[in-house]
Amino acid sequence: MAIYSVNVSTPSAGAGAKSDYIQREGKYEGKKEELLCSESGNLPSWATSAHDFWHQDEISERGTQYREIRMALPNELSMEEQCEVIRDFCRENLERHAYTWALHTNEGRISGKPNPHVHIIFCEREIDPQRGEPSREEYFRRPRHKDGQTNGGYGKSRQITGKNRRKWLCEVRESAERVINTALEKAGREERISCKSLEAQGIDRVPTRHVGAKSVSMYRKGFVTKAMDSYQHIRAVNTELENLEKEKLELETIRAMVAEPIIVTAKDLKQAIYKREVAYKAEKDRLETMAADPKNLVPNVHRRISNCTLAANKLYGLRLQLMKNVSDSHICSMHQGVDDVPNTSGAEIKSLAHERAAGKEKIIDRLISQGMKSSKGRFAAWWEDREDDRSKDQVTRAEDEMYKCWNL
């Protein structure tokens, strides 16, 4: 199941150390298997590598050295599709910023499923294409304006660091939703994500909170932290809400079904007749096998074989009448549904559904029984027409005439 998770944060470590961590370099090489792919963009020409740029950033930058975007990626996408999602995201949001991204995957600490996610670190300094590129020494300094010329480094983006940073953050979250959903659509997947809250989406579910690695580790050792306790409680509540929603949908489906009229079509009759025909033939074969064995003394076996043969032939005749005279959609019988369903409880609705299924079978039994008991002259009229344009009184009178020869 695709989930939405985008987090933007300021440094928790130096830029060089963070670069080594996400690219699994230096002391983090032991976790190299978790790194699937890594790329950089908009690095200055003086930087020999991403490692070189971010370590220079850590040395020279006086303010915030970088910002990090962590984004979950859908398991439904392949690694190549996930990488393309990251590239599209960076093109939309970091066109004028030096950045490095690394795609990681590991096993979810709680779910145990693959957990693909990307770490994107980027420099707050906004590249100005109208001026020359600052040198290594000048890149991370403040820009200086004198005599119509600009020296020093690039200025920091006020969109990210100023009063509008909340607006920028919302745009980043919307961008992540857009590029991921586009990729899912291209991949032919039905799953979609949303950056909106569950409440805004109209989803009756309690939002979960992130449980850190320390809480999970302590839980495995037998200690339950507040974060883990809260997580387990929310999961239990959400499971109960999901069960209630499923039951609600089930009851609504049943309520709509039992309120509809019970309709028996020619196709229903054909199928029921064929099943009985096959059953009679099977019984006939069984009796013939028993009659052929002199050790089996079955009373009236030949009469029973004759009766089975007669019933099977009669059923075949009924089925042939339907096949020749009516289409599968032809309505042979219609009975009104239950009008007061909205006022019934869940248990009563389910009981009505069972009664409805049994009622339809009973109607089919009656129709077949009437056909089997019809005289030769009335044989072709046993599947009396029940079109929708007939009034209730007409249908009732026709059924009364048809059912009066029943003996049930």
Residue pairs with C-beta under 8 A, 6 or more apart in sequence:
1 191
2 74
2 75
2 76
2 180
2 184
2 189
2 191
2 192
2 193
3 72
3 74
3 193
4 72
4 176
4 177
4 180
4 193
4 194
4 195
5 70
5 71
5 72
5 117
6 69
6 70
6 71
6 72
6 172
6 173
6 176
6 195
7 69
7 70
7 71
8 67
8 68
8 69
8 70
8 169
8 172
9 67
9 68
9 70
10 64
10 67
10 68
11 18
11 64
11 65
11 66
11 67
11 68
12 18
13 21
14 58
14 65
15 54
15 55
15 57
15 58
15 61
15 65
15 66
15 121
16 51
16 54
16 55
16 57
16 58
16 59
17 58
18 54
18 66
18 68
18 121
19 25
19 50
19 51
19 53
19 54
19 55
19 100
19 121
20 26
20 27
20 28
20 51
21 28
21 119
22 38
22 100
22 101
22 102
22 104
22 119
22 121
23 35
23 38
23 50
23 51
23 100
23 102
24 31
24 32
24 34
24 35
24 102
25 51
34 104
34 105
34 106
35 102
35 103
35 104
36 79
36 82
36 103
36 104
36 105
36 116
37 79
37 83
37 102
37 103
38 50
38 100
38 101
38 102
38 103
39 83
39 86
39 87
39 100
39 101
40 50
40 53
40 98
40 99
40 100
40 101
41 90
41 94
41 98
41 99
41 100
42 94
42 95
42 96
42 97
42 98
42 99
42 127
43 50
43 53
43 98
44 53
44 98
44 133
44 134
44 136
44 139
45 133
46 133
46 135
46 136
46 139
47 53
47 56
47 136
50 100
53 98
53 100
54 66
54 100
54 121
56 136
56 139
56 140
57 65
57 66
57 123
57 140
58 65
60 137
60 139
60 140
60 141
61 140
62 140
63 124
63 156
64 124
64 161
66 121
66 122
66 123
66 124
67 121
67 122
67 124
67 160
68 119
68 120
68 121
69 118
69 119
69 120
69 122
69 172
70 117
70 118
70 119
70 120
71 86
71 89
71 117
71 118
71 120
71 176
72 115
72 116
72 117
73 82
73 85
73 86
73 103
73 116
73 117
73 118
73 180
74 82
74 116
74 180
74 183
74 184
74 189
74 191
74 193
75 113
75 114
75 116
76 184
76 187
76 189
76 191
77 85
77 183
77 184
77 187
77 189
78 187
79 103
79 116
81 183
81 186
81 187
82 103
82 116
82 118
82 183
83 103
84 183
85 179
85 180
85 183
86 101
86 103
86 118
86 120
88 179
88 182
88 183
89 120
89 175
89 176
89 179
90 99
90 101
90 120
92 175
92 179
93 171
93 172
93 175
94 120
94 122
96 126
96 127
96 128
96 129
96 157
97 122
97 123
97 124
97 125
97 126
97 127
97 157
98 122
98 123
98 125
98 127
99 120
99 121
99 122
99 123
100 120
100 121
100 122
101 118
101 119
101 120
101 121
102 118
102 119
103 116
103 117
103 118
104 116
104 117
104 118
104 119
105 114
105 115
105 116
105 117
106 114
106 115
107 113
107 114
107 115
108 114
108 115
109 211
109 213
109 216
110 211
110 216
110 231
124 156
124 157
124 160
124 161
125 139
125 140
125 153
125 154
125 155
125 156
125 157
126 154
126 155
126 156
126 157
127 154
128 150
128 154
128 155
131 150
134 141
134 152
134 153
134 154
138 151
138 152
138 153
139 153
139 154
140 153
141 152
141 153
142 152
142 153
142 155
143 150
143 151
143 152
143 153
143 154
143 155
144 150
144 151
144 152
158 164
159 165
159 167
159 168
160 168
173 195
174 195
176 195
177 193
177 194
177 195
180 193
181 192
181 193
184 191
184 192
184 193
194 201
197 207
198 204
198 205
198 206
198 207
204 241
204 245
205 238
205 241
205 242
206 234
206 237
206 238
206 241
207 234
208 231
208 234
208 235
208 238
209 227
209 230
209 231
209 234
211 227
211 228
211 231
212 227
214 225
215 225
215 227
215 228
216 228
218 224
218 225
218 228
219 225
219 228
224 232
247 346
251 346
251 349
251 350
254 349
254 350
254 352
254 353
255 341
255 342
255 344
255 349
257 353
257 356
258 337
258 338
258 341
258 349
258 352
258 353
258 356
259 337
259 338
259 339
259 341
260 337
261 334
261 335
261 336
261 337
262 333
262 334
262 335
262 336
262 337
262 356
262 359
262 360
262 363
263 331
263 333
263 334
264 331
264 332
264 333
264 334
264 360
264 363
264 364
264 367
265 328
265 329
265 330
265 331
265 332
266 322
266 326
266 327
266 328
266 329
266 330
266 331
266 332
266 383
267 328
267 329
268 332
268 360
268 364
269 318
269 322
269 332
269 364
269 367
269 368
269 383
270 319
270 322
270 323
270 328
272 364
272 368
273 315
273 318
273 319
273 322
273 368
274 315
274 319
276 311
276 315
276 368
277 312
277 315
277 316
277 319
280 308
280 309
280 311
280 312
280 315
281 308
281 312
283 308
284 305
284 308
284 309
284 312
287 298
287 301
287 304
287 305
287 308
288 305
290 296
290 298
290 301
291 298
291 301
291 302
291 305
298 304
311 372
314 372
315 368
315 372
317 379
318 368
318 371
318 372
318 382
321 379
321 380
321 382
321 383
322 383
325 380
325 383
326 332
326 383
330 383
330 385
331 385
331 386
331 387
331 388
332 367
332 383
332 384
332 385
332 386
333 363
333 367
333 386
333 399
334 386
334 388
334 395
335 359
335 363
336 392
337 356
338 344
338 352
338 356
341 349
341 352
344 352
365 408
366 403
366 406
366 408
367 382
367 383
369 406
369 407
369 408
370 382
370 402
370 403
370 405
370 406
371 379
371 382
371 383
373 405
373 406
373 407
374 381
374 382
374 405
382 402
384 398
384 399
384 401
384 402
386 395
386 398
390 398
